[in-house]
Amino acid sequence: MRVVGVDPGLGTTAFAVIEDRGSKWVFVKGGEIQDEGGNLAERLVAYFNAFASFLDQCEPDVVVMEGLFVGKNSKTALLQAHLRGVLLFCCAQKGVQVVEYSPAEVKRAITGKGNATKEQVGYMVSQVFGVEKLPTHLSDALACAWCHTLRSADVIFH
């Protein structure tokens, strides 16, 4: 089974691929799609094309995304929603299942605390997967994928 975690963001969208290798989950690869600028429609098309190519290459069984977080800046949330819609459409077009977890669910699954910091999440994923400190977006994507494997295995109790 291959799980892809995605941290969608205009500016940088990160993805992390993990794979079940029998007795453990292994971090296979990660990467980022960088925003090239331009008008919103052009930027969204570029994200769609890059993500579609990525899905074709890694052939995931499931894509896991963190749910939309609406903070103080509603304009940022609206732009984020546009990007998430494009990524969800891309997954649907490719026939890939999508699962979403709230930011608090991901943090709770990874650290035991729903209000954990990005540094705490990054530390935990680096320890579990035996990797050096990762960029924040990539660490968040890996955390999403790992959260799903834990939730699917009924390791986390509510």
C-alpha positions as CSV (number, residue, x, y, z in Angstrom):
1,M,0.0,0.0,0.0
2,R,1.2,3.5,-0.9
3,V,0.0,6.6,0.9
4,V,0.7,10.2,-0.1
5,G,0.4,13.0,2.3
6,V,-0.2,16.5,0.9
7,D,0.3,19.9,2.6
8,P,-1.4,22.2,0.1
9,G,-0.4,25.8,0.0
10,L,-0.2,28.5,-2.6
11,G,3.5,29.2,-2.6
12,T,4.5,25.7,-1.8
13,T,2.6,22.4,-1.9
14,A,4.5,19.6,-0.4
15,F,3.9,15.8,-0.7
16,A,5.4,12.8,1.0
17,V,5.1,9.2,-0.1
18,I,5.1,6.3,2.4
19,E,4.8,2.7,1.7
20,D,3.9,-0.4,3.7
21,R,6.9,-2.8,3.6
22,G,5.5,-5.6,5.6
23,S,6.5,-5.0,9.1
24,K,6.9,-1.2,8.9
25,W,6.0,2.0,7.0
26,V,8.9,3.5,5.0
27,F,9.3,7.1,3.8
28,V,9.8,6.6,0.0
29,K,10.2,10.2,-1.2
30,G,9.0,13.7,-0.8
31,G,8.9,16.9,-2.8
32,E,7.4,20.2,-3.3
33,I,5.6,22.1,-6.1
34,Q,6.7,25.7,-6.1
35,D,4.4,28.5,-7.2
36,E,5.7,30.2,-10.4
37,G,3.5,33.3,-10.0
38,G,1.1,34.8,-12.5
39,N,-2.6,35.2,-12.3
40,L,-4.6,32.7,-10.1
41,A,-6.0,30.7,-13.0
42,E,-2.5,30.1,-14.4
43,R,-1.1,29.2,-11.1
44,L,-3.9,26.7,-10.4
45,V,-3.3,25.1,-13.9
46,A,0.4,24.7,-13.1
47,Y,-0.4,23.1,-9.7
48,F,-2.9,20.7,-11.4
49,N,-0.4,19.7,-14.1
50,A,2.5,19.1,-11.6
51,F,0.3,17.2,-9.2
52,A,-1.2,15.0,-12.0
53,S,2.3,14.2,-13.1
54,F,3.3,13.3,-9.6
55,L,0.2,11.0,-9.1
56,D,1.1,9.3,-12.4
57,Q,4.6,8.6,-11.2
58,C,3.9,7.4,-7.6
59,E,0.6,5.6,-8.2
60,P,-0.8,6.0,-4.6
61,D,-3.6,4.0,-3.1
62,V,-4.8,7.0,-1.1
63,V,-4.0,10.7,-0.9
64,V,-4.3,12.3,2.6
65,M,-4.8,16.0,3.0
66,E,-5.0,18.2,6.0
67,G,-8.4,19.9,6.2
68,L,-8.6,23.6,5.6
69,F,-7.7,25.8,8.5
70,V,-9.3,29.2,8.5
71,G,-7.4,31.6,10.7
72,K,-7.5,35.4,10.8
73,N,-6.9,36.0,7.1
74,S,-10.0,34.9,5.2
75,K,-8.4,35.9,1.8
76,T,-5.6,33.4,2.4
77,A,-8.2,30.7,3.3
78,L,-10.2,31.4,0.1
79,L,-7.0,31.1,-2.0
80,Q,-6.2,27.9,-0.2
81,A,-9.7,26.5,-0.9
82,H,-9.2,27.1,-4.6
83,L,-5.9,25.1,-4.6
84,R,-7.5,22.3,-2.5
85,G,-10.3,22.1,-5.0
86,V,-7.9,21.7,-7.9
87,L,-5.9,19.0,-6.0
88,L,-9.2,17.2,-5.1
89,F,-10.4,17.3,-8.7
90,C,-7.0,16.0,-9.9
91,C,-7.3,13.0,-7.5
92,A,-10.9,12.3,-8.6
93,Q,-9.9,12.5,-12.2
94,K,-7.1,9.9,-11.6
95,G,-9.4,7.7,-9.5
96,V,-7.4,8.1,-6.3
97,Q,-9.2,8.0,-3.0
98,V,-8.8,11.2,-0.8
99,V,-9.0,11.3,3.0
100,E,-8.9,14.4,5.0
101,Y,-8.0,15.0,8.7
102,S,-8.2,18.3,10.6
103,P,-4.9,19.9,11.6
104,A,-5.7,19.0,15.2
105,E,-6.3,15.4,14.3
106,V,-3.0,15.1,12.5
107,K,-1.1,16.7,15.4
108,R,-2.9,14.5,18.0
109,A,-2.1,11.4,16.0
110,I,1.6,12.3,15.6
111,T,2.4,13.9,19.0
112,G,-0.5,13.1,21.3
113,K,-1.4,16.8,21.5
114,G,-3.9,18.5,19.1
115,N,-2.1,21.8,19.7
116,A,1.4,20.6,19.1
117,T,3.8,23.0,17.3
118,K,5.2,22.4,13.9
119,E,8.6,21.8,15.5
120,Q,7.1,19.0,17.6
121,V,5.5,17.4,14.6
122,G,8.7,17.7,12.6
123,Y,10.7,16.1,15.4
124,M,8.3,13.1,15.7
125,V,8.2,12.4,11.9
126,S,12.0,12.6,11.7
127,Q,12.4,10.1,14.6
128,V,9.8,7.6,13.3
129,F,11.0,7.6,9.7
130,G,14.7,8.0,10.5
131,V,15.2,11.1,8.4
132,E,17.0,14.4,9.0
133,K,15.0,17.5,9.9
134,L,12.7,18.2,6.9
135,P,11.4,21.5,5.7
136,T,8.1,22.4,7.5
137,H,5.8,21.8,4.5
138,L,7.3,18.4,3.8
139,S,7.2,17.4,7.5
140,D,3.5,18.3,7.5
141,A,2.8,16.2,4.4
142,L,4.6,13.3,6.0
143,A,2.6,13.8,9.2
144,C,-0.7,13.6,7.2
145,A,0.3,10.3,5.6
146,W,1.5,8.8,8.9
147,C,-1.7,10.0,10.6
148,H,-3.8,8.0,8.1
149,T,-1.8,4.8,8.6
150,L,-2.3,5.2,12.4
151,R,-6.0,5.9,12.0
152,S,-6.5,3.0,9.5
153,A,-4.8,0.6,11.9
154,D,-7.1,1.7,14.7
155,V,-4.0,2.7,16.7
156,I,-5.6,6.0,17.8
157,F,-8.5,5.9,20.1
158,H,-11.0,8.7,20.4
